[in-house]
Amino acid sequence: MNASPNRYADGVMNYRQCGNSGIKLPELTLGFWWNYGEGNDYVDCLARMAHAFDNGITCFDLANNYGPPFGAAESCFGRMYAENFKAHRHEMIITTKAGYNMWEGPYGCGSSRKMLITSLNESLQRMQLDYVDIFYSHRYDGFTPIEETMQALIDIVHSGKALYVGLSNYPTDKLLAAVAYLRNQHVNPLIYQGKYNMLVRDVEERHFDVLSNLGIGFTAFSPLAQGILSGKYTDGIPDDSRAARLNPRMKEMLTADTLKKVQRLALIAESRGQTLAQMAVAWILAKQIVTSVIVGSRTIEQLADSIGAVHNSTFTAEQLLEINQILL
Ligand SMILES: NC(=O)c1ccc[n+]([C@@H]2O[C@H](COP(=O)([O-])OP(=O)(O)OC[C@H]3O[C@@H](n4cnc5c(N)ncnc54)[C@H](OP(=O)(O)O)[C@@H]3O)[C@@H](O)[C@H]2O)c1
């Protein structure tokens, strides 16, 4: 595969400094949660990844349990990487995570040292890599002492299997304790990954000031609320949608109130000359704290659409006010 020679040309992708670190991340990261497992054609997956790379997306977000089944997305990534992207390893930020359900038995879930280190070794094998760029603790699990999880992350960095560490889904007090432990041993947490979109905004209060004060980057997952903010559910649940095929729990989010908000937001997007999906991504990018938005595109058309957001991501004060009033 020949990567586009224009992928780093001006106007293709923007890159933002990640917190106070020396790393810049693309405004969009490609996410691998649902769309790289069974039922996804390898050639389509490769076309999406190539399109992302050709458009300056250098960051690829994985986790041990992405699929389905668990591990399948990492295996798919590994094949794409080994067959097509090996020569570009130094241009890529590749992440993975551990913390949620992965394998049966008492060690296959959670944030213990056993889980994190074993899981990363298995992830590296599936992804055909010697190291990842960012290894995340996927969540605070509610029972493993923060010291145990953080020491495992520190030892992983010292082993060379991850260049940086990140945290995801941590309550604020645990985040502060985790950062203090890591920094005390001279490992700087690079980035925090949290759910953030127009419909789910609790990280604004819980994490944004804390991260800004600590100089840690923020990357947003589920920017379209798993597709709801594309407007595709306005007239019911399409057969090929995530809610119909993969994640029936999404149906709980499809309330009349939410669908009405989505319809009103679509009118603003139209007046801005962009799709609702693009506006939803742009609205996140308009926040200064945000380093990158992780897009979970299922098709190349969706990915191309979302990439368009980086070229129209400023809002007037009136537009932001109007959006806020809709989201109240
Ligand atoms: N740290 C964590 O705990 C965590 C949790 C969740 C996700 N993540 C990461 O964040 C990534 C993104 O999350 P997500 O997949 O929920 O993101 P999302 O962008 O909110 O949802 C992706 C879904 O939205 C639809 N879509 C995407 N782009 C579209 C477009 N331009 N127009 C119309 N529909 C569009 C597709 O739905 P259809 O399939 O219905 O077409 C797609 O499957 C994941 O891949 C993963 O890397 C992290």
The ligand as a Gaussian input file, in Angstrom:
#p B3LYP/6-31G(d) Opt

LIG

0 1
 N      -12.290000       4.490000      26.790000
 C      -13.469000       3.939000      26.660000
 O      -14.050000       3.408000      27.620000
 C      -14.139000       3.925000      25.313000
 C      -15.488000       3.587000      25.217000
 C      -16.086000       3.634000      23.960000
 C      -15.355000       3.995000      22.839000
 N      -14.031000       4.285000      22.956000
 C      -13.226000       4.653000      21.742000
 O      -13.876000       5.698000      21.054000
 C      -14.113000       5.312000      19.699000
 C      -15.330000       5.998000      19.175000
 O      -16.487000       5.622000      19.928000
 P      -17.815000       5.312000      19.165000
 O      -17.570000       4.226000      18.181000
 O      -18.896000       5.162000      20.160000
 O      -17.957000       6.714000      18.345000
 P      -19.162000       7.453000      17.635000
 O      -18.498000       8.200000      16.522000
 O      -19.957000       8.195000      18.649000
 O      -20.093000       6.315000      17.055000
 C      -19.724000       5.563000      15.934000
 C      -20.972000       5.163000      15.168000
 O      -21.609000       6.356000      14.730000
 C      -22.020000       6.216000      13.389000
 N      -21.255000       7.190000      12.591000
 C      -19.963000       7.508000      12.713000
 N      -19.630000       8.511000      11.877000
 C      -20.762000       8.844000      11.225000
 C      -21.047000       9.821000      10.236000
 N      -20.130000      10.684000       9.805000
 N      -22.320000       9.881000       9.778000
 C      -23.274000       9.031000      10.235000
 N      -23.042000       8.087000      11.186000
 C      -21.790000       8.002000      11.674000
 C      -21.800000       4.769000      13.014000
 O      -22.994000       4.106000      13.407000
 P      -23.622000       2.924000      12.548000
 O      -22.731000       1.751000      12.779000
 O      -24.981000       2.776000      13.180000
 O      -23.668000       3.382000      11.126000
 C      -20.667000       4.362000      13.913000
 O      -20.641000       2.973000      14.151000
 C      -14.177000       3.777000      19.760000
 O      -13.952000       3.171000      18.506000
 C      -13.081000       3.506000      20.752000
 O      -11.825000       3.580000      20.121000
 C      -13.428000       4.279000      24.178000

